[in-house]
């Protein structure tokens, strides 16, 4: 059950991805859009509409501590990985949470075209007890959570 978010009705997301991929093709490295796209995609996965997500993000900055968005009273922290598709770009390391000021963490794995391949959710206490002492998280670790697809 793969969700192809790039084919959804959200034209702005599709345009952003298209420009990033064009940039990558021309200059070798894609602009850093994975964080922004993954926050939007995760919000949509848990039930935010495009409109409610936009309202939730008013007043946020790229360095807002803790959660990336709130939905139904729960704070969500988002982590994501996207391989470039180039040799040696397989995802082997997952970014870990640097704080626990959230209720749920969602990890998204994309393909090189920003199409969601996997999405896993973790509750904060479960995540903390499982990974607080782990120095390097892998996709295999994240796959122990609850699949959102």
Phi, psi and omega per residue, in radians:
X1 nan 1.337 -3.118
X2 -1.565 2.311 3.095
X3 -1.658 2.138 3.094
X4 -1.700 1.490 -3.069
X5 -1.091 -0.537 -3.103
X6 -1.138 -0.278 3.112
X7 -1.730 0.083 -3.138
X8 -1.276 3.089 -3.072
X9 -1.310 -0.093 -3.102
X10 -1.327 1.674 -3.104
X11 -1.145 -0.653 -3.114
X12 -1.099 -0.781 3.102
X13 -1.056 -0.800 -3.127
X14 -1.056 -0.717 3.131
X15 -1.170 -0.728 3.121
X16 -1.045 -0.830 3.130
X17 -1.079 -0.768 -3.134
X18 -1.050 -0.753 3.131
X19 -1.153 -0.738 3.134
X20 -1.093 -0.729 3.139
X21 -1.198 -0.648 3.073
X22 -1.120 -0.752 3.103
X23 -1.048 -0.808 -3.135
X24 -1.068 -0.716 3.139
X25 -1.124 -0.667 -3.093
X26 -1.415 -0.688 -3.003
X27 -2.023 0.025 3.010
X28 1.658 -0.544 -3.107
X29 -2.285 2.307 3.138
X30 -1.254 2.556 3.012
X31 -1.070 2.751 -3.097
X32 -1.370 1.501 3.115
X33 -1.964 -0.114 -3.041
X34 -0.992 -0.730 -3.123
X35 -1.081 -0.864 -3.123
X36 -1.124 -0.789 -3.121
X37 -1.146 -0.715 -3.101
X38 -1.198 -0.608 3.088
X39 -1.120 -0.765 3.103
X40 -1.108 -0.835 -3.108
X41 -1.078 -0.750 3.141
X42 -1.114 -0.721 3.119
X43 -1.058 -0.718 3.111
X44 -1.184 -0.644 3.132
X45 -1.096 -0.639 -3.102
X46 -1.521 -0.121 3.037
X47 2.175 -0.105 3.071
X48 -1.073 2.453 2.939
X49 -1.486 2.909 3.079
X50 -0.989 -0.715 -3.105
X51 -1.201 -0.808 -3.099
X52 -1.184 -0.587 3.081
X53 -1.135 -0.767 3.111
X54 -1.032 -0.733 3.104
X55 -1.134 -0.716 -3.122
X56 -1.111 -0.521 -3.039
X57 -1.521 -0.114 3.125
X58 -1.038 2.253 3.124
X59 1.524 -0.094 3.116
X60 -1.410 2.744 3.023
X61 -2.240 2.982 3.138
X62 -1.150 -0.300 -3.111
X63 -1.964 0.328 3.067
X64 -1.051 2.175 -3.052
X65 -1.298 2.553 3.013
X66 1.577 -1.851 -3.022
X67 -1.607 2.760 3.118
X68 -1.651 -0.448 3.028
X69 -2.858 2.932 3.111
X70 -2.139 2.408 3.073
X71 -2.489 2.246 -3.115
X72 0.917 0.624 3.099
X73 1.451 -0.044 3.124
X74 -1.787 2.437 3.120
X75 -1.610 2.299 -3.094
X76 -2.024 2.338 3.025
X77 -1.909 2.330 -3.062
X78 -2.077 2.364 3.016
X79 -2.250 2.552 -3.110
X80 -2.645 2.736 3.090
X81 -2.376 2.503 3.095
X82 -2.432 2.020 3.052
X83 -1.294 2.578 3.139
X84 -1.331 -0.334 -3.063
X85 1.632 -0.176 3.113
X86 -1.380 2.812 3.135
X87 -0.926 2.300 3.107
X88 1.394 0.194 -3.085
X89 -1.687 0.205 3.109
X90 -1.032 2.506 -3.133
X91 -1.398 2.063 3.110
X92 -2.102 -0.294 -3.111
X93 -2.191 2.364 3.129
X94 -1.945 2.333 3.097
X95 -1.123 2.421 -3.132
X96 -1.733 2.786 3.112
X97 -1.221 2.405 -3.136
X98 -1.686 -0.112 3.067
X99 -2.651 3.053 -3.123
X100 -2.162 0.597 3.128
X101 -1.530 0.918 -3.124
X102 -2.721 2.893 3.127
X103 -1.732 -0.651 -3.134
X104 -2.372 2.462 3.000
X105 -1.933 2.384 3.050
X106 -2.093 2.255 3.041
X107 -1.920 2.261 3.131
X108 -2.049 2.345 3.009
X109 -1.926 2.156 3.113
X110 -1.756 2.893 2.888
X111 -1.618 3.134 -3.106
X112 -1.078 -0.241 -3.098
X113 -1.841 0.306 3.129
X114 1.119 0.545 3.013
X115 -1.676 2.257 -3.107
X116 -1.138 2.226 3.049
X117 -1.769 -0.652 -3.113
X118 -2.567 2.630 3.024
X119 -2.583 2.147 -3.047
X120 -2.198 2.419 -3.113
X121 -2.008 2.457 3.110
X122 -2.262 2.410 3.015
X123 -1.438 2.537 -2.979
X124 -0.989 -0.793 -3.094
X125 -1.189 -0.671 3.099
X126 -1.124 -0.809 3.133
X127 -1.054 -0.833 -3.089
X128 -1.079 -0.804 -3.111
X129 -1.192 -0.556 -3.120
X130 -1.360 -0.667 -2.922
X131 -2.134 -0.080 -3.070
X132 -0.979 -0.621 -3.111
X133 -1.731 0.120 3.129
X134 -1.595 2.200 -3.061
X135 -1.461 -0.408 -3.108
X136 -2.449 1.954 3.121
X137 -1.544 2.531 3.120
X138 -2.122 2.912 3.041
X139 -0.955 -0.644 3.129
X140 -1.029 -0.695 3.095
X141 -1.071 -0.829 -3.073
X142 -1.161 -0.484 -3.130
X143 -1.232 -0.050 3.052
X144 -1.427 -0.158 -3.130
X145 -1.433 -2.881 -3.133
X146 -1.571 2.130 -3.139
X147 -1.243 2.351 3.101
X148 -1.708 0.042 3.137
X149 -1.942 nan nan
